[in-house]
């Protein structure tokens, strides 16, 4: 429905008689009221920029999504006050799109779940979107996507004198970049808007000023006056190049999905036969495509051995031959059909979100290098390199693909991905509030629990030689313990007393300096603390002398956590918080000293 506006009649005389339609009120009040509303929306968008967790919730209460969407879609506002619609798009982007729990989905995943391979290829969606556990409403912004497609289709050729229209296009492109990065577009939707984006990127048809002596070269200049603005056009093209760069990651992920789907079809048809013991190994572990011939043989030739860019000719990749299961005429016919199907599949692969449908994409990018704008030129050259490098990128990505088959591997991978996602989200914040710093440290501890230090043969020999000469060089490398069997671990001896030792945050406790008793208030570890455990509190090491039951003294009122007696009173060499002074009780983090001789599983 229409957007209604109401207010205090003392400050807004036009609203004395009651609410009015926004477009009618702006028409009655004049340009001053429209400028006031536009600047207010611009301020709201700036306050929520960068996922501001303090301002954004308050602004969402006053600017519901449906209200802001109505401002964008109001035809009368678009006709008379396009600047208001432009800032409403910015509000939607900062308040509802670039927010939690939305995360980066536009990335090529090289770790795939074997059972999900056919689904990923058929859906046309990013593999990250299909495997995420985040509570995201993927259909929420369908109306915004229709508006974006409609407006970009109308203004795919830009005129420097249409300043308001160009600013609207810029805000819509910024919105498109966020929607793409968050995974809200499927391949079919991207293919629908891609021709308009490429037309918008082509600056050869842009208009600057009919009165200019040389209109062709005038568009390369950075000019901003009352009547025209070429800088906003350049900003549009920079944002477009960023959108296309994001699409390169999207199409890489989609191409991997199609290649893996083709491999799954051949595997199910028995075209990749292996020895029985190798098949058993493949079914119970992760499958990896590797560069090395020896590694491929060990995996039962489980993947395409090589994907190379052809120096000449139309064939994009060199296709290996599958092992023949039968000999004779039938096997030869099957091999011929298989090669034909593969070549057709690879030919279709490069048509996925291709930028060069009309054969003019390279010319467009080369033209952008003549603009007198450093960021624009750099972005155009970077995308030009990416355009000619896409076959190598697909080849390298395919070599790194891992297929998870075992349910345990799938579960562990999902656990790691969620821990890393949450930790990355906290790391991207401007500032951590309340218990977020504690949560970040807890996540790091949970990840450390799955890792261990392992000394490889080369580093061990090098360290031995170095130590023999009087040095103290460490040759340890951190490696994940996932997927290794306990009976394959190598037992090594070392004079390094710190090897295998790490600290992990296990909880919080309440205590006071001068007291040897602390009361646990939050325990994150899988087991209760016990006598003999070594703890780090406020930078000093302590040993648990006794682990008792519920606290009876030395803790705040209402505390019911277990009580630990330390081998000595709490001390601090630095500044002491007032609540931790003798006679008081404050909160401290409890770090547990762990020693790992192998993998922490």
N, C-alpha and C positions, 0 to 999 in steps of 0.2 A: 504494500500500500504506500501512499504518499508519506513523506517525512514531515512531521509536525514539529513546530518550535514554539516554546512558551518561555516567559521570563517576567521579570519585575517590570511593571509598567513605568516605574520611576526612571529606570535606566533605559528601557526600550519602549518608548511611547507607542510604537506601532502594535505592541502586544497587549495594550490596555484592555481591549475587548475580549481577549482570550487567545488560545492557540491558533496559529496559522500554518499553512503549508510553507515549508522552508523556501521553496522557489518564489512563491508570491511575496513572502516577507522580504527576501533579498531584493526583489524587484522594486518594492516600495521604499526600502531604506537606502538603496543605491550602492555604489561600489565600496563605500567605506565599511558597511556591514559585511559585505562579501570578503573584503580584505581581512577584517577582524576574524571571521570564521576560518578563513584559510590559514592565517598565522596561528590560530589556536590549535588546529589540527596538526600543523607542522610541529608545534611545541610538544603535543602529545606523542607524536611519533618519535621525536628525539628523546623524550624521557624514557621510553621503553626500548631504545636501541641497545643492541648487545645483550639481550635476554636479561634485562634489569629485573631482578626478583623482588625489589622493593616497590618500584613504581608500577610495573605491569599489572599486578593483581588489582590495585586500586583503579587503574584506568579501565580495565576490563569490566569492572562493576558499572562504570559510568558510560562506557561505549561498548555495548553488546555487539557481537559479530553481525547479527541481522541488521542492526541500525547502520553500521558502517557500510555493509554491503548495499543497503538501500541508498546511501549517499552516492555510491559509485554508479549504480544502475539508473539513477534518476535522469530521464531523458532531458528534462527541462534544465537541470543543473549542468548537464554535459553541454547543452547548447549555449547557455548564458554565462555560467560560472565554472568553467572546466578546471580552474585552479583548485576549487574546493574538492572536486572528484579526485584530482591528482594527489592531494594530501591525504584523502581518505584511503587511497591505495597504499600510501606509505604507512598509515596507521594499521591497516590489515597485515601488512608484511611484518611489522615489528611487534604487534600485539598478539597475532594469531598464527603466523606461519613460522617465523624464526623464534620458536619457543620450545620449551620442554613439553612433552617427551620427544619431539621431533629430533631426529639425529641424522647424520650424514649417511645416506644410502647410495649415493652416486659414486660407487667405487667398484672396481673389478675384484670379485672374490675368487681366489684361487683354491680355496678349501671348500669342497662341495660334499653334500651328503648323497651317497649313491642312489638311494631310493627316491630322492627328490629331483634327479636329473631330468626325467621326462616332463615333470610339472613345470620346472623353471623354463624350459624351452617353449612349451605351449602357451604359457601365461603372457609372455611378452613383457614381464615386469622384472625389476631388478632382483637378483638373487638375495640381496640383503633384506629387501622388503618381504620376501617370502619366508625368510627364516627368523625374522625379528619377533621378539616376545613383547615389544612395547605396545601399550594400549593406544593405538592411533586409529582415528576415523579416516580411512583413505578416501571417502566420498564427500568429505566436508566441503572441499573447495571446487566442486564441479561448476558452480555458478561463476566463480572467479575465472576459471579456465575458459569458459565460453566468452566472457567479456574480453579477456585478453586476446583470444583469437579474433574476435570481431573487430576490435580497435586496431590491432596490428595489420589486419587485412585492409583496412581503410587508409592507413597512413604508412604504407610500406615504402613510399617515396617521400622524402622529407624536404621541407621548404624552410629555410632559415628565418623567414618572416613569420612563420606559424610557431611562435615561441611557446604558447600554452599547450598546443598539441604535441610539440616535441618533448616538453617536460612530462606530459602524461605518458608518452611512449617510454621515456626513460624509467619512470616509476613502475610501469608494467613489466619492463624488462628485468628490473631488479627483483620484482615479485616472481617472475618466471624462473630466475636463477635460483631463488630459495626453494621454490616448489620442485624444481628438478633435483636439486641437491638432497632434498628430503624424500625423494622417491614417489612423489604424487603423480608422476606422468608415466604412462605405459608407452611402449614403442609405437603403437598405432596412433596415439594422441600426439606424440612428438612428430611423427611422419606427416601429420595433417598440418601442423603449424610451421614445419621446417622450411618449405618454399617461401613463405612470407618473411621468415627471418633472414634468409639469404638475400631476398630482394631488398630488405631494409638495410642489410650490410653493404650492398652495392652503392657506393657514393657517386657513381658516374652519372646518375640521373637526378642527383640532388640539385635544388635550386637555391641560390644565395641571393642575388639581386640582379634584376633585369637591366639595371642601369650600369652595371659594372662593365669595364672595358673588355675583360676576359673572364666570362662567367665560369669557364672550365677550371681555371687556376684559382679563382676566388674561393672555392670551397676548401682548398687546402690551408687557407689562412685562418688563424684564430681571431675572430671578431665578435664583439659583444656591444651592441648599442641598444637604444630604446626600441628600434624597429626591427632589428634582426639579431640572431644569436647563432653563431656556428659552433661555439663551444659545447652547447648542449647536444648538438648533433654528434660531435666527436665523443662525448660521454656515452651517448647511445651506442655508438659503434664499439667502444671499449667494452661496455657491458655485454653487447652481443658476442664479442669474441670470447668473453668469459663464459657465456652460456654455451657456445659451441665447444669450448674446451671441456666443460662439464659433460657435454654430450659425447665427447670422445671416450670418456670413462664409461658412460652409460652403454654405448654401443660395443665397447670392448667386453663388458660383462655379458651383454646379450649374445655376442658372437661366441664367447666361451660356452654359453648355455647351449647354443645350436650345435657346436662341435661335439660337446659331451653327449648331447642327445643322439647324434649320429653314431658316436662310439657305443652308446648303450644299445642302439638297435643292432649293430653288428655283433656286440657281445652276446645279446640274447639269442641272435640267430646262429651262434656258434662259430662265427667267422674268426674269432680270436681264440683258437684252441690252445691249450697248454697241457702240461703233464698233470696228472691227478694231484700230486703233492703240491704243485705250484698253484693250482686252482684253489685248493684248501687254504693255502697261505693268503691268496688274494681275498678270499671271502671272509677271512678272520682278521684282516689288518687293513691299513690304509693303502690305497693304490697311488703311486706317484709317477708322473711322467718325468723323465730325467734325460739329460744330454748324453750321459755315458752309456755305451753299448753294454758294458758289463752289468750296470744296474738294471737296464731294461731286461736283460736275459734273466737276472735273478728274480725279477717280478713276473716272469712268465710271459714276456713281451706283451705287457698289459696296456700299452698305450702307443700312440703314433710315435715312431722313433724320431723323426725329424720333420720340422716344418720350415722350409727354407724359401726365401724370396727368390724368384726366378730373375735372372739378369735380363733375359729377353723372352719374348713371346707372351701369349695371353694367359698361360697357366699360372695362377698366383702362387701355388705351393707345390712342392714335390711330394707325391703321395707314396708311402711305402706299401708294399704288398703284404697282405695277411698270410699267415701260414696256411698252406693247403691241408684240408682234413682228408681229402680223398684224392687219389690220382686218377688220371684218365680224362676222358672227354667231358664228363659232367663237372669235374672240378675246374677245368679250363673255362667252360661256359660261365660258371659261377664267378670265377675271378674276373672275367670280362664285364659281366653285369655289375659286379661290385665296384670296379674301377670307374665305370660310367656313372654310377650313382654317387660315388664320392666326388667326382669332378663337378657334377651338377650341384651337389651340396656346397662345395667350396665356391662355386660361382655365385650362388645365392647369398653366401656369407658376406660378400663385399657390398651387396646392395642394402644391407641393414643400416638405416640412417645414413646413407651416403650423402655427402655434401656436394658432390660433383655430378649431380643428375643432369644438369644442363651443360656440363663441360666448361663452365665459366668461373668456377670457384677460385682457381689459382689467379686468374686475372683480377678478380675482386680483391684478393689479398695483396697482390702486387700494387694495385692502385692505392691501397691504404698506406703503403710505405712512403708515399709522397706527401702525406699530411704533416704539417708542422706541429706535431704533438708527440712527444717522446713515448709516453705510455701507449698510445695507439700504435705507433710504429713497432714497438717491442712486442706487443700482443699479437699483431698481424704476422710478424716474422716467426714467433713461437708456434702459432697455429699452422703456418706454412710448413714448418719442419714436421709438425705432428701429422700433417696430411700425407706427406711422402714416407712417413715412418710407420704407418699403421700396420703393415704386414709383419714387420719385425716385432712390433709390440705384441701382436697376437701370437706370434711364434714363441716369444720369450714367456708370455703369460701362460701359454699352454704347457710349456715344459715345467712350470712350477705348480701345476694343478695337482691337488691331492684329493682323492675320493675316500670319504669315510664310510666304512662298511660296518664295523662292529658297533653295536648299540652303546657300549661303554665309551668308545671314542667319540661318538656323536654327543653323548651326554657331557663328557669332559670339555669338548670343544664349545658346546653351548654355554657351559659354566665360565670358561675363560673369556669368551666373547662378551658375556654380560658384565663380568668384572672389569674388563678393559674398557667397555663402553661407559660404565658409570665413572671409572677413574678418569677417563678422557673428558667426560662432561664436567667433572669437578676441576680438572686442570685448565679448562677453557674459561672459567669464571674470572671476573675481575677481582673478586674478593670472596673468601669463604666465611660464611656466617654460622653462628651457633655451633653445632656439633659437626659441621661439614669437614673441618680439618681432621677431626677424630675419625670420621668415616673414611677419608682419603687414606689415612695411615692404616686403618683396618683393612682396606682393600689391598694395599701393598703387602700387608702381612699374609693375607689369604693367597695372593699370587706367589709369594716367596715359599709358602708351604708346599707348592708343587714343583719347586725347582731345587737344584743342588749344584755343587761345584764338582767338576770332573776334570782330572788332569789327563791330557792326551799324551801319547808316547813322545811326540816331538818336543812338547813343552817340558815334559819330565826330564828328558835327556839334556835339554838345554839348561834347565835349572840346576841339574846335578853338576854339569860342567862349570856353570857360573858360580855355584856355591863352593866348588872345590878350589876356585881361585880367590875365595874370600868374599864373594858377593852374596847378596841376599835378594835375588830376583825371583819374583813369583811367576809361575807359568800356568796359573789356574784360569779356566774359562768357565763361564756360567752356561749351563745347558739345561734344557727342560727335561724333566724326568718322565714325561708322559710317553707311553708307547714303548718303554724299555722293560725288559724282563729282569727280575732280580737275579736269576742264575747267570746272566751275562755281564754282571757288573765286575769290573776289575778292581781287585784289592791292591791299594798302593800305600806305600809308606812315605812319610815326609817329615822333615824336621820343623815344618811350619806349624806352630801351635794354634794358629787362627784358622786353619783350613777346616771348612765345614761348619764354622760357627756363625750364627746370625741371630739377630734380635727380631722378635715379632710382637706386635702390639696385641695384648690379650684382653685388655679391659681397663676399667677405671677403679680407683679406690679412694677412700677418704682417710686422711690422717693428719698429723701435725708434726713439725720438726721437734726433735727432742723425745718423741715417742717411738717405741719399737713395735707398735701395733697399728695395723691398717685394716680397714674394712672394705671388702670388695663391693662395689655397687653395680658393676656391669662386667660380665665375663664373656668374652668373645671366643675363647679357645674351646676346642672340642673336649678337653678333659679338665677337671678341677685342679687347681694348683695344690701341690703337696710339699711335704717337708723335703728339703734338699734342693728344690728348684732355685735357680739364680735369677734375680729380678733386677731390672734397672729402673730406679725411681729418681726423677729429677736429676738425671745425669750421673748418679752414683750406683754402684753395684751392691746388692744385698743378697743374702741367702735366707730362704724360708726355714726358720727354726721349728715352727710348729704351725699346723693348719687346723684351726678349730671350727666350731659351728657358728651359730648366729652371734653377733656382737652383743656384748653386755656393757661395754664402756669404751670410751675413746672415739666414739662416732657420733654423728648427728642424730637427732631425735628421729625416730621412725625408720632408721636404717636396719635392715634385716639380713644383709649379706654376710657371707662367711668372713671370719676374722683370721688374719695371718699374723704370726709373731715372727719378727725378723731377728737376725743375729746381732743387730746393733740399731741404735736409734737413728731416725731419719736426720740427715744433715744436708746442708746446702752451702755451696761456696759463693754463690752469686746473690742476687737480690731475692729476698724472701717475700712472697705474697702475704699480705696482712692476715688472711684467713688461715695461713699455715703456721703462724707464730705459736709458740707454746701456750697451751690453754685454748686454742682454737682448733678448727677442723676444716680442711680444704680438700679439693679434688686433685689427684695426681694420676698420670697415666702409668700403667703397669706394662713393662716390656719384659718378655720372657726370653732368657738366653737358651738357644737351641743348638745342638750339635748334630750334624748329619754326616754319617759316613757313607751314605748312598742316597737314594732317591726318597723323597718324603711322601710316600704313598701308603 
